[in-house]
Amino acid sequence: MTSTSFGDPNVSGAAGPEITGVPPGRYVLLFGGAGTTSSAGSRAILGVNVNGSGAADSESAEINTLGTHASVSRAIIKTITVPNSSVKLVMRSTGGNDIDFRYRWLVTLRYANP
């Protein structure tokens, strides 16, 4: 993937992962993967998209490893108010260079009602 915008690429075993049918509530979202870049000046960024709202850099995980995959993970808090929501892992490159995330994972843990 070379996009500088968060996207849903078809690399390393397809896009995502995505969790659908998520009910309203307060959640801890945990996510991660093993990322790499094709350029030392570029960062590979992994973020979470809730109901197509777009991921935010301030709630993302990033890595800058050239040619070797290294693991990265993050936990964020989100309030979901829409029934049957979707939570999807997306990624982007900071420099438009090739990036990849393998072994991507996503967990939603509900800890309170909205």
C-alpha positions as CSV (number, residue, x, y, z in Angstrom):
1,M,0.0,0.0,0.0
2,T,1.3,3.5,-0.8
3,S,-1.7,5.8,0.1
4,T,-1.1,8.7,2.5
5,S,-4.8,8.5,3.5
6,F,-6.1,5.8,5.7
7,G,-7.4,3.0,3.5
8,D,-8.5,-0.6,3.4
9,P,-5.9,-2.3,1.2
10,N,-5.9,-5.9,0.0
11,V,-2.5,-6.9,1.3
12,S,-1.1,-9.7,3.5
13,G,-4.2,-11.8,3.7
14,A,-6.9,-9.3,2.7
15,A,-8.1,-6.1,4.3
16,G,-9.2,-5.4,7.8
17,P,-9.9,-7.2,10.1
18,E,-13.4,-5.8,10.8
19,I,-15.9,-6.5,13.6
20,T,-19.5,-5.9,12.6
21,G,-22.8,-5.8,14.6
22,V,-21.2,-3.9,17.5
23,P,-23.9,-2.6,19.9
24,P,-23.8,0.9,21.5
25,G,-21.4,1.3,24.5
26,R,-18.1,2.5,25.8
27,Y,-15.2,0.4,24.4
28,V,-11.6,-0.3,24.8
29,L,-10.4,-1.0,21.2
30,L,-7.1,-2.9,21.1
31,F,-5.3,-3.4,17.8
32,G,-1.9,-4.1,16.2
33,G,0.1,-5.9,13.6
34,A,3.6,-6.4,12.3
35,G,4.6,-3.5,10.0
36,T,7.3,-2.5,7.6
37,T,8.1,0.3,5.2
38,S,10.1,0.4,1.9
39,S,11.8,3.7,2.8
40,A,13.6,4.8,6.0
41,G,11.9,8.2,5.8
42,S,8.4,6.8,5.8
43,R,6.2,5.5,8.6
44,A,3.5,2.8,8.4
45,I,0.4,3.8,10.4
46,L,-2.4,1.6,11.7
47,G,-5.7,3.1,12.8
48,V,-9.3,2.2,13.6
49,N,-12.3,3.3,11.5
50,V,-15.7,3.2,13.3
51,N,-18.7,3.2,11.0
52,G,-16.7,4.8,8.1
53,S,-15.8,7.9,10.2
54,G,-12.2,7.7,9.4
55,A,-9.2,6.9,11.6
56,A,-7.2,9.6,13.4
57,D,-3.5,9.9,13.6
58,S,-3.8,10.8,17.3
59,E,-5.4,7.4,17.9
60,S,-3.1,5.3,15.7
61,A,0.0,3.1,16.1
62,E,3.0,3.6,13.8
63,I,6.2,2.0,13.0
64,N,9.3,2.9,11.0
65,T,11.2,-0.3,10.1
66,L,12.9,-0.7,6.8
67,G,12.5,-4.2,5.2
68,T,11.9,-6.1,8.4
69,H,8.5,-6.5,10.1
70,A,8.2,-5.3,13.7
71,S,5.2,-5.5,16.0
72,V,3.2,-2.5,17.2
73,S,0.0,-2.3,19.2
74,R,-2.3,0.3,20.8
75,A,-5.4,0.6,23.0
76,I,-7.9,3.5,22.6
77,I,-11.2,4.4,24.2
78,K,-14.3,5.0,22.0
79,T,-18.0,5.6,22.6
80,I,-20.2,3.9,20.0
81,T,-23.8,5.2,19.9
82,V,-25.1,3.6,16.7
83,P,-26.6,0.0,16.8
84,N,-25.0,-2.6,14.6
85,S,-21.8,-0.6,14.2
86,S,-18.6,-1.7,12.4
87,V,-15.1,-1.3,13.6
88,K,-12.3,-1.8,11.0
89,L,-8.6,-1.7,11.0
90,V,-7.1,0.6,8.3
91,M,-3.6,1.7,7.5
92,R,-1.6,4.5,5.7
93,S,1.9,5.6,4.7
94,T,3.3,9.0,5.7
95,G,5.5,9.3,2.6
96,G,3.6,7.5,-0.1
97,N,6.1,4.7,0.0
98,D,5.2,1.0,0.1
99,I,4.1,-0.3,3.5
100,D,2.7,-3.5,4.8
101,F,1.1,-4.8,8.0
102,R,1.0,-8.6,8.6
103,Y,-0.8,-10.5,11.4
104,R,-3.2,-7.6,12.0
105,W,-5.6,-8.0,14.9
106,L,-8.5,-6.1,16.5
107,V,-10.4,-6.6,19.8
108,T,-13.4,-4.6,21.1
109,L,-14.0,-4.8,24.8
110,R,-17.2,-3.2,26.0
111,Y,-16.9,-1.8,29.6
112,A,-20.0,0.4,29.9
113,N,-23.3,1.5,28.4
114,P,-23.2,4.7,26.3
